[in-house]
Amino acid sequence: MATAELERARPIVRPVRKRRKRSRFTLTRALRYLVLIVGGIIFVAPFAYMVTASFQTTADMFHYPPQWIPLHPTLANYKGFFKFGGSAIGRWVFNSLYIAVTLMILQTFVSSIAAYAFAKRKFPGRTFFFFAFLATLMIPSQVTIIPFYLILKHVPLFGGNNLAGVGGHGWLDSYWGLIVPRIANPFSIFLIRQYMITIPDELLDAARIDGASEFTIWWRIVMPLSMPVIAATAIFAFQFFWQELYYPLIMLSSPQLYTLPLGLTTFVQQRQTLWTLVMAGSVLATLPILLLFFFFQRYFIRAFTLTGVKG
């Protein structure tokens, strides 16, 4: 009887059910999605129209209002692009690939070393030199193109120049002039440095206690931990140098050294631009960038997610 009474006296404990939080579709969230959708359409629309126009005839391309879906799709533009460019297209692709890949590797290598010094090494003037590098980002490239041109023209012992840098064209119209002056990049140094700051100093101190050199610490510890930002800067470098037009246009004069964007300018004949062929060539020139971002997008997104802005 006593046991039965105790059982009755016990409070009935019922499991508490967690209420599911219902997502409230507020006006702020609706406006946020609306802005993102409109912004996405604005950014994607030019590329989408370029792809569409590459399958249209000249009459359909300049039809108003624009036709986003080709009424008479054709591959004649791509056939005409390869027929008009001929064997020069392969040379343009090789030049663009060679310059972009070489600068991507060299710029990432040099920028990572400089970023490691600014992030993990203490030396006199570190802050001054770092902000001096950042200050160069505010100078437009159009301002420095003439000094660059004159310096490259008078490089000694290159391009027919004598020891005084006179008599030839120096590094103009050559791979040297397109690659060497642009190995260092302040933006890449800044981006990698901000990421390396987040790596604990205790990890590097432990390696120093074990007798590791600074180069070993940079190569075997810091670089593997910084792979997301390294991949992001590599994508940035390849994308920029692959599609660059202005700098090669000023520095190059030999058709055999033309890059792919510069080669597309040859589709202008007697004040008339072959827009259908230009659209087809532009689509083909954009494909490597899309493939590169598709395969390395997880590193790209992770770099910007984890990179801090602390100094």
C-alpha positions as CSV (number, residue, x, y, z in Angstrom):
1,M,0.0,0.0,0.0
2,A,2.8,2.4,0.9
3,T,4.5,1.7,-2.5
4,A,1.3,2.3,-4.4
5,E,0.7,5.6,-2.6
6,L,4.2,6.8,-3.4
7,E,3.7,5.9,-7.0
8,R,0.5,8.0,-7.0
9,A,2.2,10.9,-5.3
10,R,5.0,11.2,-7.9
11,P,4.5,14.1,-10.2
12,I,3.9,13.1,-13.8
13,V,6.9,14.4,-15.8
14,R,6.0,14.8,-19.4
15,P,8.7,15.4,-22.0
16,V,8.9,18.9,-23.1
17,R,8.5,19.2,-26.9
18,K,10.6,21.8,-28.5
19,R,8.7,24.2,-30.6
20,R,10.0,24.6,-34.1
21,K,10.9,28.2,-34.9
22,R,8.9,29.3,-37.8
23,S,10.8,31.5,-40.1
24,R,9.1,34.8,-40.4
25,F,9.2,36.3,-43.9
26,T,9.6,39.9,-42.9
27,L,9.6,42.9,-45.2
28,T,13.3,43.4,-44.6
29,R,14.1,39.9,-45.8
30,A,11.9,40.4,-48.8
31,L,13.7,43.6,-49.8
32,R,17.0,41.9,-49.2
33,Y,16.2,39.1,-51.6
34,L,14.7,41.5,-54.1
35,V,17.9,43.6,-54.2
36,L,20.0,40.4,-54.5
37,I,17.9,39.1,-57.4
38,V,18.0,42.4,-59.2
39,G,21.7,42.8,-58.7
40,G,22.3,39.2,-60.0
41,I,20.2,39.9,-63.1
42,I,22.2,43.1,-63.8
43,F,25.5,41.3,-63.5
44,V,24.5,38.2,-65.4
45,A,22.6,39.9,-68.2
46,P,25.7,41.1,-70.3
47,F,27.2,37.6,-70.3
48,A,23.9,36.0,-71.1
49,Y,23.3,38.3,-74.0
50,M,26.9,37.7,-75.2
51,V,26.2,34.0,-75.3
52,T,22.9,34.5,-77.0
53,A,24.3,36.9,-79.6
54,S,27.1,34.5,-80.5
55,F,24.4,32.2,-82.0
56,Q,22.5,35.0,-83.9
57,T,22.9,36.5,-87.3
58,T,24.0,40.2,-87.6
59,A,20.4,41.3,-88.3
60,D,19.0,39.5,-85.3
61,M,21.8,40.8,-83.1
62,F,21.0,44.4,-83.7
63,H,17.2,43.9,-83.6
64,Y,15.3,46.1,-81.2
65,P,14.1,45.1,-78.7
66,P,17.0,42.6,-78.1
67,Q,16.2,39.0,-78.6
68,W,17.4,37.0,-75.6
69,I,16.4,33.7,-77.3
70,P,17.8,33.2,-80.8
71,L,15.0,32.8,-83.4
72,H,17.4,31.3,-86.0
73,P,20.3,29.8,-84.0
74,T,23.4,29.2,-86.0
75,L,27.0,28.0,-85.5
76,A,28.2,30.1,-88.4
77,N,29.7,32.7,-86.1
78,Y,32.0,30.2,-84.4
79,K,33.0,28.7,-87.8
80,G,33.7,32.2,-89.1
81,F,35.8,33.0,-86.0
82,F,38.1,30.1,-86.6
83,K,38.2,30.7,-90.3
84,F,38.9,34.4,-90.0
85,G,41.6,34.0,-87.3
86,G,43.1,30.9,-88.8
87,S,46.3,29.6,-87.3
88,A,46.8,32.9,-85.4
89,I,44.1,31.9,-82.9
90,G,46.3,29.1,-81.5
91,R,49.1,31.5,-81.1
92,W,46.9,34.0,-79.3
93,V,45.7,31.3,-76.9
94,F,49.2,30.1,-76.2
95,N,50.4,33.7,-75.5
96,S,47.5,34.4,-73.1
97,L,47.9,31.0,-71.4
98,Y,51.7,31.4,-71.0
99,I,51.5,34.9,-69.7
100,A,48.6,34.3,-67.3
101,V,49.9,31.0,-65.9
102,T,53.5,32.4,-65.5
103,L,52.3,35.5,-63.7
104,M,49.9,33.6,-61.6
105,I,52.6,31.3,-60.3
106,L,55.3,34.0,-59.8
107,Q,52.9,36.6,-58.3
108,T,51.4,34.1,-55.9
109,F,54.9,32.9,-54.8
110,V,56.3,36.4,-54.3
111,S,53.2,37.8,-52.7
112,S,53.0,34.9,-50.2
113,I,56.6,35.5,-49.1
114,A,56.0,39.2,-48.7
115,A,52.7,38.6,-46.9
116,Y,54.5,36.2,-44.5
117,A,57.1,38.9,-43.7
118,F,54.4,41.5,-43.0
119,A,52.2,39.2,-41.0
120,K,54.7,37.1,-38.9
121,R,58.0,38.9,-38.9
122,K,59.0,42.0,-37.0
123,F,61.4,44.4,-38.6
124,P,61.9,48.2,-38.5
125,G,59.5,50.0,-40.8
126,R,57.1,47.0,-41.2
127,T,54.0,49.1,-40.9
128,F,55.3,51.9,-43.0
129,F,56.3,49.7,-45.9
130,F,53.0,47.8,-45.7
131,F,50.9,50.9,-46.0
132,A,53.2,52.2,-48.7
133,F,52.3,49.1,-50.7
134,L,48.6,49.7,-50.1
135,A,49.0,53.3,-51.1
136,T,50.0,52.2,-54.6
137,L,46.5,50.7,-55.1
138,M,45.1,54.2,-55.2
139,I,47.2,55.1,-58.3
140,P,45.4,54.3,-61.6
141,S,47.4,52.1,-64.0
142,Q,46.8,54.7,-66.8
143,V,49.0,57.1,-64.8
144,T,52.0,54.7,-64.6
145,I,51.8,53.3,-68.2
146,I,54.1,56.0,-69.7
147,P,56.8,55.7,-67.0
148,F,56.6,51.9,-67.5
149,Y,56.9,52.3,-71.2
150,L,60.0,54.5,-70.9
151,I,61.7,52.2,-68.3
152,L,61.1,49.1,-70.4
153,K,62.3,50.8,-73.5
154,H,65.7,51.6,-72.0
155,V,66.5,48.2,-70.2
156,P,70.2,47.6,-70.8
157,L,71.5,44.7,-73.0
158,F,68.0,43.7,-74.1
159,G,66.2,44.2,-77.4
160,G,69.3,45.7,-79.1
161,N,70.1,48.2,-76.3
162,N,73.7,48.8,-75.3
163,L,74.9,49.0,-71.7
164,A,73.5,52.5,-71.4
165,G,70.0,51.3,-72.5
166,V,70.1,53.0,-75.9
167,G,69.8,51.8,-79.4
168,G,66.9,49.3,-79.3
169,H,63.5,48.6,-77.8
170,G,64.5,46.9,-74.6
171,W,61.8,44.8,-73.0
172,L,59.1,46.3,-75.2
173,D,57.4,43.8,-77.6
174,S,58.6,40.9,-75.5
175,Y,57.5,38.4,-72.8
176,W,59.9,40.0,-70.4
177,G,58.1,43.3,-70.5
178,L,54.7,41.6,-70.0
179,I,55.8,39.4,-67.1
180,V,58.7,40.8,-65.0
181,P,57.3,44.3,-64.1
182,R,54.1,42.8,-62.7
183,I,55.3,40.0,-60.5
184,A,54.6,41.9,-57.3
185,N,51.0,42.8,-56.6
186,P,49.9,44.9,-53.6
187,F,46.4,43.5,-53.5
188,S,47.6,39.9,-53.4
189,I,50.1,40.8,-50.6
190,F,47.3,42.5,-48.6
191,L,44.8,39.6,-49.0
192,I,47.3,36.9,-48.1
193,R,48.7,38.9,-45.2
194,Q,45.3,39.3,-43.7
195,Y,44.7,35.6,-43.8
196,M,48.1,34.7,-42.4
197,I,47.5,37.0,-39.4
198,T,44.8,34.5,-38.3
199,I,47.4,31.6,-38.0
200,P,48.4,31.3,-34.3
201,D,51.9,32.5,-33.5
202,E,52.4,29.7,-31.0
203,L,52.4,27.2,-33.8
204,L,55.3,29.0,-35.5
205,D,57.2,29.5,-32.2
206,A,57.0,25.7,-31.6
207,A,58.5,25.1,-35.0
208,R,61.3,27.6,-34.3
209,I,62.1,25.8,-31.0
210,D,62.4,22.6,-33.0
211,G,65.0,24.3,-35.2
212,A,63.0,25.0,-38.3
213,S,64.2,27.9,-40.5
214,E,61.9,30.7,-41.5
215,F,61.8,29.4,-45.1
216,T,60.8,25.9,-43.7
217,I,58.1,27.5,-41.5
218,W,56.7,29.5,-44.4
219,W,56.8,26.5,-46.9
220,R,55.7,23.6,-44.7
221,I,53.4,25.2,-42.1
222,V,52.1,28.6,-43.2
223,M,51.6,27.8,-46.9
224,P,49.5,24.6,-46.3
225,L,47.3,26.5,-43.8
226,S,46.9,29.4,-46.3
227,M,45.8,27.3,-49.3
228,P,42.3,28.9,-49.5
229,V,43.6,32.4,-49.9
230,I,46.4,31.2,-52.1
231,A,43.9,29.6,-54.4
232,A,41.8,32.8,-54.4
233,T,44.7,35.1,-55.3
234,A,45.7,32.6,-58.0
235,I,42.3,32.8,-59.5
236,F,42.3,36.6,-59.3
237,A,45.7,36.7,-61.1
238,F,44.8,34.3,-63.8
239,Q,41.5,36.0,-64.5
240,F,43.1,39.5,-64.7
241,F,46.0,38.6,-66.9
242,W,44.0,36.3,-69.2
243,Q,41.5,39.0,-70.1
244,E,43.8,42.0,-70.0
245,L,43.8,44.2,-73.1
246,Y,45.2,47.7,-72.2
247,Y,48.7,46.8,-71.1
248,P,49.5,44.4,-74.0
249,L,48.0,46.9,-76.4
250,I,50.5,49.5,-75.4
251,M,53.6,47.2,-75.0
252,L,53.2,44.8,-78.0
253,S,53.6,45.5,-81.7
254,S,54.4,42.1,-83.2
255,P,51.3,40.0,-84.2
256,Q,53.0,36.8,-83.1
257,L,53.0,38.1,-79.5
258,Y,49.3,39.1,-79.4
259,T,47.2,37.8,-76.6
260,L,43.6,36.5,-77.2
261,P,41.9,39.8,-76.1
262,L,44.3,41.8,-78.3
263,G,43.8,39.4,-81.1
264,L,40.0,40.0,-81.0
265,T,40.7,43.7,-81.9
266,T,41.9,42.5,-85.3
267,F,38.3,41.8,-86.2
268,V,37.8,45.5,-86.9
269,Q,38.1,46.0,-90.7
270,Q,37.9,49.4,-92.4
271,R,35.8,51.0,-89.7
272,Q,33.6,48.0,-89.5
273,T,33.5,45.5,-86.6
274,L,32.6,41.9,-87.2
275,W,30.4,41.8,-84.0
276,T,29.2,38.3,-84.6
277,L,32.7,36.9,-84.7
278,V,33.7,39.0,-81.7
279,M,30.9,37.6,-79.7
280,A,31.8,34.1,-80.5
281,G,35.5,34.7,-79.7
282,S,34.5,36.4,-76.4
283,V,32.5,33.4,-75.3
284,L,35.4,31.1,-76.0
285,A,37.8,33.4,-74.2
286,T,35.5,33.4,-71.1
287,L,35.2,29.6,-70.8
288,P,38.6,29.1,-69.1
289,I,37.7,31.6,-66.4
290,L,34.4,29.9,-65.7
291,L,36.0,26.4,-65.6
292,L,38.7,27.7,-63.2
293,F,36.2,29.2,-60.8
294,F,34.0,26.1,-61.0
295,F,36.7,23.8,-59.9
296,F,38.2,26.1,-57.2
297,Q,35.2,27.9,-56.0
298,R,35.2,26.3,-52.5
299,Y,38.7,27.6,-51.9
300,F,37.7,31.0,-53.2
301,I,34.6,31.3,-50.9
302,R,36.5,29.9,-47.9
303,A,39.3,32.5,-48.3
304,F,36.9,35.4,-48.1
305,T,34.9,33.7,-45.3
306,L,37.9,33.2,-43.0
307,T,40.1,36.2,-44.0
308,G,39.9,38.8,-41.2
309,V,40.4,42.6,-41.6
310,K,42.3,43.2,-38.5
311,G,45.8,44.8,-38.8
